[in-house]
Amino acid sequence: MVISTEPAWGEAVEQFVKEHKSAIVYADIEQETVLHEGAVRVLANGWVELPTGRLLSPDAVHHIDTQSG
C-alpha cells in the first residue's frame, strides 16, 4: 500500500480561503468589541488568521467588516 504525505485536499482548500487587506473583526453584534483591525485571512474551516499567525476561533468572531481602499 502506498500512502501519500500530501494532504488529501491539497491546494483545493486554498480556493476557499478569503484574504482581506483591511478589515475589522467584531466579537458582538453591537460592534462594541473589536478583536482585530487590519489584514486577515478567513480559512476554509472558519478560523480567522491574523498576520501574526494567531488564530481566532469561529466561535469568538461574530462578523467581519471588510473595507475597500
N, CA, C and O atoms as a Tripos MOL2 file, in Angstrom:
@<TRIPOS>MOLECULE
protein
  276   275    69     0     0
PROTEIN
NO_CHARGES

@<TRIPOS>ATOM
      1 N           0.8420   -1.1720    0.0000 N.3       1 MET1
      2 CA          0.0000    0.0000    0.0000 C.3       1 MET1
      3 C           0.8920    1.2410    0.0000 C.2       1 MET1
      4 O           1.8920    1.3020    0.7150 O.2       1 MET1
      5 N           0.5180    2.2150   -0.8030 N.am      2 VAL2
      6 CA          1.2460    3.4780   -0.8860 C.3       2 VAL2
      7 C           0.4250    4.5510   -0.1970 C.2       2 VAL2
      8 O          -0.7570    4.7280   -0.4940 O.2       2 VAL2
      9 N           1.0540    5.2630    0.7200 N.am      3 ILE3
     10 CA          0.3750    6.3450    1.4280 C.3       3 ILE3
     11 C           1.0920    7.6530    1.1110 C.2       3 ILE3
     12 O           2.3070    7.7690    1.2740 O.2       3 ILE3
     13 N           0.3270    8.6200    0.6610 N.am      4 SER4
     14 CA          0.8840    9.9190    0.2980 C.3       4 SER4
     15 C           1.1210   10.7650    1.5500 C.2       4 SER4
     16 O           0.3670   10.6910    2.5210 O.2       4 SER4
     17 N           2.1690   11.5590    1.5080 N.am      5 THR5
     18 CA          2.4330   12.5020    2.6020 C.3       5 THR5
     19 C           1.7620   13.8510    2.3390 C.2       5 THR5
     20 O           1.7820   14.7320    3.1980 O.2       5 THR5
     21 N           1.1710   14.0110    1.1620 N.am      6 GLU6
     22 CA          0.4670   15.2450    0.7990 C.3       6 GLU6
     23 C          -0.9590   15.1960    1.3390 C.2       6 GLU6
     24 O          -1.5680   14.1260    1.3610 O.2       6 GLU6
     25 N          -1.5010   16.3280    1.7750 N.am      7 PRO7
     26 CA         -2.8840   16.3440    2.2460 C.3       7 PRO7
     27 C          -3.8510   15.9540    1.1330 C.2       7 PRO7
     28 O          -3.6170   16.2610   -0.0360 O.2       7 PRO7
     29 N          -4.9210   15.2850    1.4960 N.am      8 ALA8
     30 CA         -5.9020   14.8250    0.5140 C.3       8 ALA8
     31 C          -6.5460   15.9890   -0.2420 C.2       8 ALA8
     32 O          -6.8460   15.8770   -1.4300 O.2       8 ALA8
     33 N          -6.7520   17.0940    0.4490 N.am      9 TRP9
     34 CA         -7.4020   18.2390   -0.1870 C.3       9 TRP9
     35 C          -6.4390   19.0680   -1.0110 C.2       9 TRP9
     36 O          -6.8570   19.7870   -1.9180 O.2       9 TRP9
     37 N          -5.1550   18.9760   -0.7070 N.am     10 GLY10
     38 CA         -4.1420   19.7070   -1.4660 C.3      10 GLY10
     39 C          -4.4320   21.1900   -1.5620 C.2      10 GLY10
     40 O          -4.7770   21.8400   -0.5750 O.2      10 GLY10
     41 N          -4.2850   21.7060   -2.7590 N.am     11 GLU11
     42 CA         -4.4860   23.1420   -2.9840 C.3      11 GLU11
     43 C          -5.9530   23.5120   -3.1560 C.2      11 GLU11
     44 O          -6.2810   24.6960   -3.2400 O.2      11 GLU11
     45 N          -6.8360   22.5280   -3.2100 N.am     12 ALA12
     46 CA         -8.2650   22.8190   -3.3690 C.3      12 ALA12
     47 C          -8.7940   23.6500   -2.1980 C.2      12 ALA12
     48 O          -9.6810   24.4830   -2.3790 O.2      12 ALA12
     49 N          -8.2550   23.4250   -1.0090 N.am     13 VAL13
     50 CA         -8.7000   24.1680    0.1730 C.3      13 VAL13
     51 C          -8.3840   25.6510    0.0240 C.2      13 VAL13
     52 O          -9.1480   26.4910    0.5000 O.2      13 VAL13
     53 N          -7.2940   25.9830   -0.6160 N.am     14 GLU14
     54 CA         -6.8930   27.3860   -0.7820 C.3      14 GLU14
     55 C          -7.9290   28.1870   -1.5640 C.2      14 GLU14
     56 O          -7.9840   29.4110   -1.4420 O.2      14 GLU14
     57 N          -8.7510   27.5110   -2.3660 N.am     15 GLN15
     58 CA         -9.7930   28.2080   -3.1240 C.3      15 GLN15
     59 C         -10.8680   28.7700   -2.2010 C.2      15 GLN15
     60 O         -11.5930   29.6890   -2.5830 O.2      15 GLN15
     61 N         -10.9780   28.2270   -0.9890 N.am     16 PHE16
     62 CA        -11.9920   28.6670   -0.0390 C.3      16 PHE16
     63 C         -11.4490   29.6710    0.9690 C.2      16 PHE16
     64 O         -12.2020   30.1630    1.8090 O.2      16 PHE16
     65 N         -10.1720   29.9820    0.9040 N.am     17 VAL17
     66 CA         -9.5580   30.9570    1.8070 C.3      17 VAL17
     67 C          -9.8190   32.3570    1.2610 C.2      17 VAL17
     68 O          -9.5840   32.6350    0.0850 O.2      17 VAL17
     69 N         -10.3100   33.2330    2.1360 N.am     18 LYS18
     70 CA        -10.5590   34.6260    1.7580 C.3      18 LYS18
     71 C          -9.5370   35.5070    2.4570 C.2      18 LYS18
     72 O          -9.3600   35.4100    3.6710 O.2      18 LYS18
     73 N          -8.8650   36.3630    1.7010 N.am     19 GLU19
     74 CA         -7.8940   37.2930    2.2700 C.3      19 GLU19
     75 C          -8.4180   38.7200    2.1410 C.2      19 GLU19
     76 O          -8.9140   39.1260    1.0900 O.2      19 GLU19
     77 N          -8.2950   39.4660    3.2290 N.am     20 HIS20
     78 CA         -8.7210   40.8650    3.2370 C.3      20 HIS20
     79 C          -7.5750   41.7020    3.7890 C.2      20 HIS20
     80 O          -7.0570   41.4200    4.8690 O.2      20 HIS20
     81 N          -7.1830   42.7270    3.0500 N.am     21 LYS21
     82 CA         -6.0800   43.5870    3.4800 C.3      21 LYS21
     83 C          -6.5200   44.5810    4.5460 C.2      21 LYS21
     84 O          -5.7080   45.0350    5.3520 O.2      21 LYS21
     85 N          -7.7910   44.9130    4.5480 N.am     22 SER22
     86 CA         -8.2960   45.8730    5.5260 C.3      22 SER22
     87 C          -9.6680   45.4040    6.0100 C.2      22 SER22
     88 O         -10.6420   45.4010    5.2570 O.2      22 SER22
     89 N          -9.7220   45.0090    7.2740 N.am     23 ALA23
     90 CA        -10.9670   44.5000    7.8420 C.3      23 ALA23
     91 C         -11.0220   44.7980    9.3340 C.2      23 ALA23
     92 O         -10.0050   45.0630    9.9750 O.2      23 ALA23
     93 N         -12.2370   44.7460    9.8670 N.am     24 ILE24
     94 CA        -12.4440   44.8630   11.3070 C.3      24 ILE24
     95 C         -13.1920   43.6040   11.7440 C.2      24 ILE24
     96 O         -14.2420   43.2670   11.1970 O.2      24 ILE24
     97 N         -12.6340   42.9200   12.7310 N.am     25 VAL25
     98 CA        -13.2290   41.6850   13.2450 C.3      25 VAL25
     99 C         -13.9260   42.0030   14.5660 C.2      25 VAL25
    100 O         -13.3020   42.4900   15.5090 O.2      25 VAL25
    101 N         -15.2260   41.7230   14.6210 N.am     26 TYR26
    102 CA        -16.0280   42.0260   15.8040 C.3      26 TYR26
    103 C         -16.4120   40.7530   16.5500 C.2      26 TYR26
    104 O         -16.5870   39.6930   15.9490 O.2      26 TYR26
    105 N         -16.5410   40.8770   17.8730 N.am     27 ALA27
    106 CA        -16.9640   39.7570   18.7060 C.3      27 ALA27
    107 C         -18.4500   39.8200   19.0320 C.2      27 ALA27
    108 O         -19.0040   38.8630   19.5720 O.2      27 ALA27
    109 N         -19.1080   40.9440   18.7080 N.am     28 ASP28
    110 CA        -20.5110   41.1030   19.0680 C.3      28 ASP28
    111 C         -21.2740   41.8560   17.9930 C.2      28 ASP28
    112 O         -20.6890   42.5550   17.1660 O.2      28 ASP28
    113 N         -22.5880   41.7010   18.0190 N.am     29 ILE29
    114 CA        -23.4400   42.3360   17.0130 C.3      29 ILE29
    115 C         -23.4580   43.8600   17.1650 C.2      29 ILE29
    116 O         -23.6470   44.5790   16.1840 O.2      29 ILE29
    117 N         -23.2640   44.3500   18.3900 N.am     30 GLU30
    118 CA        -23.3010   45.7930   18.6390 C.3      30 GLU30
    119 C         -22.0450   46.5100   18.1380 C.2      30 GLU30
    120 O         -21.9890   47.7390   18.1490 O.2      30 GLU30
    121 N         -21.0610   45.7660   17.7070 N.am     31 GLN31
    122 CA        -19.7860   46.2950   17.2130 C.3      31 GLN31
    123 C         -19.0530   47.0860   18.2870 C.2      31 GLN31
    124 O         -18.3710   48.0670   17.9900 O.2      31 GLN31
    125 N         -19.1980   46.6540   19.5380 N.am     32 GLU32
    126 CA        -18.5020   47.3100   20.6420 C.3      32 GLU32
    127 C         -17.1660   46.6380   20.9530 C.2      32 GLU32
    128 O         -16.2380   47.2870   21.4350 O.2      32 GLU32
    129 N         -17.0710   45.3430   20.6770 N.am     33 THR33
    130 CA        -15.8560   44.5990   20.9820 C.3      33 THR33
    131 C         -15.1180   44.2730   19.6930 C.2      33 THR33
    132 O         -15.5270   43.3950   18.9340 O.2      33 THR33
    133 N         -14.0230   44.9900   19.4540 N.am     34 VAL34
    134 CA        -13.2020   44.7750   18.2710 C.3      34 VAL34
    135 C         -12.0850   43.7960   18.6380 C.2      34 VAL34
    136 O         -11.3210   44.0350   19.5740 O.2      34 VAL34
    137 N         -12.0000   42.7050   17.8970 N.am     35 LEU35
    138 CA        -10.9510   41.7180   18.1360 C.3      35 LEU35
    139 C          -9.6830   42.0260   17.3500 C.2      35 LEU35
    140 O          -8.5790   41.7060   17.7900 O.2      35 LEU35
    141 N          -9.8490   42.6600   16.1690 N.am     36 HIS36
    142 CA         -8.6850   42.9410   15.3260 C.3      36 HIS36
    143 C          -9.0660   43.9460   14.2510 C.2      36 HIS36
    144 O         -10.1950   43.9520   13.7590 O.2      36 HIS36
    145 N          -8.1150   44.7890   13.8960 N.am     37 GLU37
    146 CA         -8.2450   45.6970   12.7530 C.3      37 GLU37
    147 C          -7.0240   45.5170   11.8780 C.2      37 GLU37
    148 O          -5.8960   45.5410   12.3690 O.2      37 GLU37
    149 N          -7.2390   45.3390   10.5970 N.am     38 GLY38
    150 CA         -6.1300   45.1670    9.6620 C.3      38 GLY38
    151 C          -6.3460   43.9590    8.7680 C.2      38 GLY38
    152 O          -7.4790   43.5420    8.5270 O.2      38 GLY38
    153 N          -5.2540   43.4060    8.2830 N.am     39 ALA39
    154 CA         -5.3110   42.2730    7.3540 C.3      39 ALA39
    155 C          -5.7290   40.9960    8.0800 C.2      39 ALA39
    156 O          -5.3360   40.7570    9.2210 O.2      39 ALA39
    157 N          -6.5370   40.1780    7.3930 N.am     40 VAL40
    158 CA         -6.9560   38.8860    7.9260 C.3      40 VAL40
    159 C          -7.0850   37.8780    6.7920 C.2      40 VAL40
    160 O          -7.2590   38.2420    5.6290 O.2      40 VAL40
    161 N          -6.9950   36.6080    7.1570 N.am     41 ARG41
    162 CA         -7.3020   35.5090    6.2440 C.3      41 ARG41
    163 C          -8.3880   34.6680    6.8990 C.2      41 ARG41
    164 O          -8.2290   34.2250    8.0360 O.2      41 ARG41
    165 N          -9.4740   34.4500    6.1990 N.am     42 VAL42
    166 CA        -10.5300   33.5780    6.6980 C.3      42 VAL42
    167 C         -10.2940   32.2150    6.0640 C.2      42 VAL42
    168 O         -10.4170   32.0540    4.8490 O.2      42 VAL42
    169 N          -9.9530   31.2360    6.8950 N.am     43 LEU43
    170 CA         -9.6040   29.9110    6.4090 C.3      43 LEU43
    171 C         -10.8490   29.0950    6.0680 C.2      43 LEU43
    172 O         -11.9580   29.4390    6.4770 O.2      43 LEU43
    173 N         -10.6580   28.0270    5.3270 N.am     44 ALA44
    174 CA        -11.7690   27.1950    4.8690 C.3      44 ALA44
    175 C         -12.5660   26.6030    6.0240 C.2      44 ALA44
    176 O         -13.7530   26.3140    5.8710 O.2      44 ALA44
    177 N         -11.9340   26.4210    7.1700 N.am     45 ASN45
    178 CA        -12.6270   25.8380    8.3190 C.3      45 ASN45
    179 C         -13.2960   26.8950    9.2020 C.2      45 ASN45
    180 O         -13.8370   26.5630   10.2560 O.2      45 ASN45
    181 N         -13.2640   28.1700    8.7800 N.am     46 GLY46
    182 CA        -13.9250   29.2470    9.5120 C.3      46 GLY46
    183 C         -13.0420   30.0030   10.4870 C.2      46 GLY46
    184 O         -13.4450   31.0500   10.9940 O.2      46 GLY46
    185 N         -11.8600   29.5030   10.7580 N.am     47 TRP47
    186 CA        -10.9490   30.2030   11.6630 C.3      47 TRP47
    187 C         -10.4020   31.4340   10.9480 C.2      47 TRP47
    188 O         -10.2500   31.4380    9.7260 O.2      47 TRP47
    189 N         -10.1110   32.4680   11.7160 N.am     48 VAL48
    190 CA         -9.5800   33.7170   11.1670 C.3      48 VAL48
    191 C          -8.1120   33.8210   11.5610 C.2      48 VAL48
    192 O          -7.7730   33.8030   12.7440 O.2      48 VAL48
    193 N          -7.2440   33.9290   10.5530 N.am     49 GLU49
    194 CA         -5.8020   34.0210   10.7930 C.3      49 GLU49
    195 C          -5.3570   35.4770   10.7130 C.2      49 GLU49
    196 O          -5.6450   36.1800    9.7440 O.2      49 GLU49
    197 N          -4.6490   35.9140   11.7510 N.am     50 LEU50
    198 CA         -4.1120   37.2690   11.7930 C.3      50 LEU50
    199 C          -2.6940   37.2700   11.2250 C.2      50 LEU50
    200 O          -2.0710   36.2110   11.1400 O.2      50 LEU50
    201 N          -2.1690   38.4310   10.8350 N.am     51 PRO51
    202 CA         -0.8130   38.4970   10.2700 C.3      51 PRO51
    203 C           0.2670   37.9580   11.2210 C.2      51 PRO51
    204 O           1.3320   37.5400   10.7650 O.2      51 PRO51
    205 N           0.0090   37.9650   12.5150 N.am     52 THR52
    206 CA          0.9850   37.4640   13.4880 C.3      52 THR52
    207 C           1.0050   35.9390   13.5420 C.2      52 THR52
    208 O           1.8700   35.3480   14.1880 O.2      52 THR52
    209 N           0.0450   35.3020   12.8590 N.am     53 GLY53
    210 CA         -0.0640   33.8520   12.9060 C.3      53 GLY53
    211 C          -1.0880   33.3780   13.9230 C.2      53 GLY53
    212 O          -1.4450   32.2000   13.9460 O.2      53 GLY53
    213 N          -1.5560   34.2760   14.7520 N.am     54 ARG54
    214 CA         -2.5730   33.9390   15.7530 C.3      54 ARG54
    215 C          -3.8850   33.6240   15.0390 C.2      54 ARG54
    216 O          -4.2050   34.2150   14.0080 O.2      54 ARG54
    217 N          -4.6350   32.6820   15.6080 N.am     55 LEU55
    218 CA         -5.9150   32.2770   15.0320 C.3      55 LEU55
    219 C          -7.0610   32.6630   15.9590 C.2      55 LEU55
    220 O          -6.9600   32.5210   17.1770 O.2      55 LEU55
    221 N          -8.1460   33.1500   15.3730 N.am     56 LEU56
    222 CA         -9.3550   33.4490   16.1210 C.3      56 LEU56
    223 C         -10.3940   32.3820   15.7890 C.2      56 LEU56
    224 O         -10.6500   32.0880   14.6210 O.2      56 LEU56
    225 N         -10.9800   31.8160   16.8220 N.am     57 SER57
    226 CA        -11.9800   30.7690   16.6630 C.3      57 SER57
    227 C         -13.2430   31.3190   16.0080 C.2      57 SER57
    228 O         -13.6100   32.4700   16.2440 O.2      57 SER57
    229 N         -13.9100   30.5090   15.1910 N.am     58 PRO58
    230 CA        -15.1970   30.9470   14.6320 C.3      58 PRO58
    231 C         -16.2260   31.2520   15.7290 C.2      58 PRO58
    232 O         -17.1340   32.0570   15.5200 O.2      58 PRO58
    233 N         -16.0850   30.6130   16.8900 N.am     59 ASP59
    234 CA        -16.9960   30.8850   17.9980 C.3      59 ASP59
    235 C         -16.7590   32.2550   18.6130 C.2      59 ASP59
    236 O         -17.6700   32.8180   19.2200 O.2      59 ASP59
    237 N         -15.5620   32.8030   18.4730 N.am     60 ALA60
    238 CA        -15.2270   34.0980   19.0600 C.3      60 ALA60
    239 C         -15.6080   35.2620   18.1480 C.2      60 ALA60
    240 O         -15.7950   36.3840   18.6180 O.2      60 ALA60
    241 N         -15.7230   35.0010   16.8580 N.am     61 VAL61
    242 CA        -15.9650   36.0570   15.8710 C.3      61 VAL61
    243 C         -17.4500   36.1210   15.5400 C.2      61 VAL61
    244 O         -18.0450   35.1280   15.1230 O.2      61 VAL61
    245 N         -18.0460   37.3030   15.7280 N.am     62 HIS62
    246 CA        -19.4470   37.4760   15.3380 C.3      62 HIS62
    247 C         -19.5380   37.8030   13.8510 C.2      62 HIS62
    248 O         -20.3030   37.1780   13.1170 O.2      62 HIS62
    249 N         -18.7490   38.7910   13.4110 N.am     63 HIS63
    250 CA        -18.7180   39.1290   11.9900 C.3      63 HIS63
    251 C         -17.4630   39.9350   11.6520 C.2      63 HIS63
    252 O         -16.7520   40.4260   12.5280 O.2      63 HIS63
    253 N         -17.2250   40.0480   10.3540 N.am     64 ILE64
    254 CA        -16.0680   40.7820    9.8410 C.3      64 ILE64
    255 C         -16.5570   41.7910    8.8290 C.2      64 ILE64
    256 O         -17.2390   41.4360    7.8680 O.2      64 ILE64
    257 N         -16.2130   43.0470    9.0410 N.am     65 ASP65
    258 CA        -16.4930   44.0940    8.0690 C.3      65 ASP65
    259 C         -15.2300   44.3250    7.2640 C.2      65 ASP65
    260 O         -14.1750   44.6310    7.8200 O.2      65 ASP65
    261 N         -15.3400   44.1790    5.9510 N.am     66 THR66
    262 CA        -14.1880   44.4450    5.0980 C.3      66 THR66
    263 C         -14.2730   45.8770    4.6020 C.2      66 THR66
    264 O         -15.3570   46.4320    4.4200 O.2      66 THR66
    265 N         -13.1110   46.4530    4.3900 N.am     67 GLN67
    266 CA        -13.0290   47.8420    3.9430 C.3      67 GLN67
    267 C         -12.2820   47.8830    2.6270 C.2      67 GLN67
    268 O         -11.2550   47.2240    2.4630 O.2      67 GLN67
    269 N         -12.7990   48.6550    1.6970 N.am     68 SER68
    270 CA        -12.1020   48.8220    0.4180 C.3      68 SER68
    271 C         -11.1430   49.9770    0.5420 C.2      68 SER68
    272 O         -11.3280   50.8890    1.3480 O.2      68 SER68
    273 N         -10.1260   49.9160   -0.2670 N.am     69 GLY69
    274 CA         -9.2070   51.0360   -0.2260 C.3      69 GLY69
    275 C          -7.8730   50.5930   -0.1360 C.2      69 GLY69
    276 O          -6.9530   51.4090   -0.0910 O.2      69 GLY69
@<TRIPOS>BOND
     1     1     2 1
     2     2     3 1
     3     3     4 2
     4     3     5 am
     5     5     6 1
     6     6     7 1
     7     7     8 2
     8     7     9 am
     9     9    10 1
    10    10    11 1
    11    11    12 2
    12    11    13 am
    13    13    14 1
    14    14    15 1
    15    15    16 2
    16    15    17 am
    17    17    18 1
    18    18    19 1
    19    19    20 2
    20    19    21 am
    21    21    22 1
    22    22    23 1
    23    23    24 2
    24    23    25 am
    25    25    26 1
    26    26    27 1
    27    27    28 2
    28    27    29 am
    29    29    30 1
    30    30    31 1
    31    31    32 2
    32    31    33 am
    33    33    34 1
    34    34    35 1
    35    35    36 2
    36    35    37 am
    37    37    38 1
    38    38    39 1
    39    39    40 2
    40    39    41 am
    41    41    42 1
    42    42    43 1
    43    43    44 2
    44    43    45 am
    45    45    46 1
    46    46    47 1
    47    47    48 2
    48    47    49 am
    49    49    50 1
    50    50    51 1
    51    51    52 2
    52    51    53 am
    53    53    54 1
    54    54    55 1
    55    55    56 2
    56    55    57 am
    57    57    58 1
    58    58    59 1
    59    59    60 2
    60    59    61 am
    61    61    62 1
    62    62    63 1
    63    63    64 2
    64    63    65 am
    65    65    66 1
    66    66    67 1
    67    67    68 2
    68    67    69 am
    69    69    70 1
    70    70    71 1
    71    71    72 2
    72    71    73 am
    73    73    74 1
    74    74    75 1
    75    75    76 2
    76    75    77 am
    77    77    78 1
    78    78    79 1
    79    79    80 2
    80    79    81 am
    81    81    82 1
    82    82    83 1
    83    83    84 2
    84    83    85 am
    85    85    86 1
    86    86    87 1
    87    87    88 2
    88    87    89 am
    89    89    90 1
    90    90    91 1
    91    91    92 2
    92    91    93 am
    93    93    94 1
    94    94    95 1
    95    95    96 2
    96    95    97 am
    97    97    98 1
    98    98    99 1
    99    99   100 2
   100    99   101 am
   101   101   102 1
   102   102   103 1
   103   103   104 2
   104   103   105 am
   105   105   106 1
   106   106   107 1
   107   107   108 2
   108   107   109 am
   109   109   110 1
   110   110   111 1
   111   111   112 2
   112   111   113 am
   113   113   114 1
   114   114   115 1
   115   115   116 2
   116   115   117 am
   117   117   118 1
   118   118   119 1
   119   119   120 2
   120   119   121 am
   121   121   122 1
   122   122   123 1
   123   123   124 2
   124   123   125 am
   125   125   126 1
   126   126   127 1
   127   127   128 2
   128   127   129 am
   129   129   130 1
   130   130   131 1
   131   131   132 2
   132   131   133 am
   133   133   134 1
   134   134   135 1
   135   135   136 2
   136   135   137 am
   137   137   138 1
   138   138   139 1
   139   139   140 2
   140   139   141 am
   141   141   142 1
   142   142   143 1
   143   143   144 2
   144   143   145 am
   145   145   146 1
   146   146   147 1
   147   147   148 2
   148   147   149 am
   149   149   150 1
   150   150   151 1
   151   151   152 2
   152   151   153 am
   153   153   154 1
   154   154   155 1
   155   155   156 2
   156   155   157 am
   157   157   158 1
   158   158   159 1
   159   159   160 2
   160   159   161 am
   161   161   162 1
   162   162   163 1
   163   163   164 2
   164   163   165 am
   165   165   166 1
   166   166   167 1
   167   167   168 2
   168   167   169 am
   169   169   170 1
   170   170   171 1
   171   171   172 2
   172   171   173 am
   173   173   174 1
   174   174   175 1
   175   175   176 2
   176   175   177 am
   177   177   178 1
   178   178   179 1
   179   179   180 2
   180   179   181 am
   181   181   182 1
   182   182   183 1
   183   183   184 2
   184   183   185 am
   185   185   186 1
   186   186   187 1
   187   187   188 2
   188   187   189 am
   189   189   190 1
   190   190   191 1
   191   191   192 2
   192   191   193 am
   193   193   194 1
   194   194   195 1
   195   195   196 2
   196   195   197 am
   197   197   198 1
   198   198   199 1
   199   199   200 2
   200   199   201 am
   201   201   202 1
   202   202   203 1
   203   203   204 2
   204   203   205 am
   205   205   206 1
   206   206   207 1
   207   207   208 2
   208   207   209 am
   209   209   210 1
   210   210   211 1
   211   211   212 2
   212   211   213 am
   213   213   214 1
   214   214   215 1
   215   215   216 2
   216   215   217 am
   217   217   218 1
   218   218   219 1
   219   219   220 2
   220   219   221 am
   221   221   222 1
   222   222   223 1
   223   223   224 2
   224   223   225 am
   225   225   226 1
   226   226   227 1
   227   227   228 2
   228   227   229 am
   229   229   230 1
   230   230   231 1
   231   231   232 2
   232   231   233 am
   233   233   234 1
   234   234   235 1
   235   235   236 2
   236   235   237 am
   237   237   238 1
   238   238   239 1
   239   239   240 2
   240   239   241 am
   241   241   242 1
   242   242   243 1
   243   243   244 2
   244   243   245 am
   245   245   246 1
   246   246   247 1
   247   247   248 2
   248   247   249 am
   249   249   250 1
   250   250   251 1
   251   251   252 2
   252   251   253 am
   253   253   254 1
   254   254   255 1
   255   255   256 2
   256   255   257 am
   257   257   258 1
   258   258   259 1
   259   259   260 2
   260   259   261 am
   261   261   262 1
   262   262   263 1
   263   263   264 2
   264   263   265 am
   265   265   266 1
   266   266   267 1
   267   267   268 2
   268   267   269 am
   269   269   270 1
   270   270   271 1
   271   271   272 2
   272   271   273 am
   273   273   274 1
   274   274   275 1
   275   275   276 2
@<TRIPOS>SUBSTRUCTURE
     1 MET1         2 RESIDUE 1 A MET
     2 VAL2         6 RESIDUE 1 A VAL
     3 ILE3        10 RESIDUE 1 A ILE
     4 SER4        14 RESIDUE 1 A SER
     5 THR5        18 RESIDUE 1 A THR
     6 GLU6        22 RESIDUE 1 A GLU
     7 PRO7        26 RESIDUE 1 A PRO
     8 ALA8        30 RESIDUE 1 A ALA
     9 TRP9        34 RESIDUE 1 A TRP
    10 GLY10       38 RESIDUE 1 A GLY
    11 GLU11       42 RESIDUE 1 A GLU
    12 ALA12       46 RESIDUE 1 A ALA
    13 VAL13       50 RESIDUE 1 A VAL
    14 GLU14       54 RESIDUE 1 A GLU
    15 GLN15       58 RESIDUE 1 A GLN
    16 PHE16       62 RESIDUE 1 A PHE
    17 VAL17       66 RESIDUE 1 A VAL
    18 LYS18       70 RESIDUE 1 A LYS
    19 GLU19       74 RESIDUE 1 A GLU
    20 HIS20       78 RESIDUE 1 A HIS
    21 LYS21       82 RESIDUE 1 A LYS
    22 SER22       86 RESIDUE 1 A SER
    23 ALA23       90 RESIDUE 1 A ALA
    24 ILE24       94 RESIDUE 1 A ILE
    25 VAL25       98 RESIDUE 1 A VAL
    26 TYR26      102 RESIDUE 1 A TYR
    27 ALA27      106 RESIDUE 1 A ALA
    28 ASP28      110 RESIDUE 1 A ASP
    29 ILE29      114 RESIDUE 1 A ILE
    30 GLU30      118 RESIDUE 1 A GLU
    31 GLN31      122 RESIDUE 1 A GLN
    32 GLU32      126 RESIDUE 1 A GLU
    33 THR33      130 RESIDUE 1 A THR
    34 VAL34      134 RESIDUE 1 A VAL
    35 LEU35      138 RESIDUE 1 A LEU
    36 HIS36      142 RESIDUE 1 A HIS
    37 GLU37      146 RESIDUE 1 A GLU
    38 GLY38      150 RESIDUE 1 A GLY
    39 ALA39      154 RESIDUE 1 A ALA
    40 VAL40      158 RESIDUE 1 A VAL
    41 ARG41      162 RESIDUE 1 A ARG
    42 VAL42      166 RESIDUE 1 A VAL
    43 LEU43      170 RESIDUE 1 A LEU
    44 ALA44      174 RESIDUE 1 A ALA
    45 ASN45      178 RESIDUE 1 A ASN
    46 GLY46      182 RESIDUE 1 A GLY
    47 TRP47      186 RESIDUE 1 A TRP
    48 VAL48      190 RESIDUE 1 A VAL
    49 GLU49      194 RESIDUE 1 A GLU
    50 LEU50      198 RESIDUE 1 A LEU
    51 PRO51      202 RESIDUE 1 A PRO
    52 THR52      206 RESIDUE 1 A THR
    53 GLY53      210 RESIDUE 1 A GLY
    54 ARG54      214 RESIDUE 1 A ARG
    55 LEU55      218 RESIDUE 1 A LEU
    56 LEU56      222 RESIDUE 1 A LEU
    57 SER57      226 RESIDUE 1 A SER
    58 PRO58      230 RESIDUE 1 A PRO
    59 ASP59      234 RESIDUE 1 A ASP
    60 ALA60      238 RESIDUE 1 A ALA
    61 VAL61      242 RESIDUE 1 A VAL
    62 HIS62      246 RESIDUE 1 A HIS
    63 HIS63      250 RESIDUE 1 A HIS
    64 ILE64      254 RESIDUE 1 A ILE
    65 ASP65      258 RESIDUE 1 A ASP
    66 THR66      262 RESIDUE 1 A THR
    67 GLN67      266 RESIDUE 1 A GLN
    68 SER68      270 RESIDUE 1 A SER
    69 GLY69      274 RESIDUE 1 A GLY
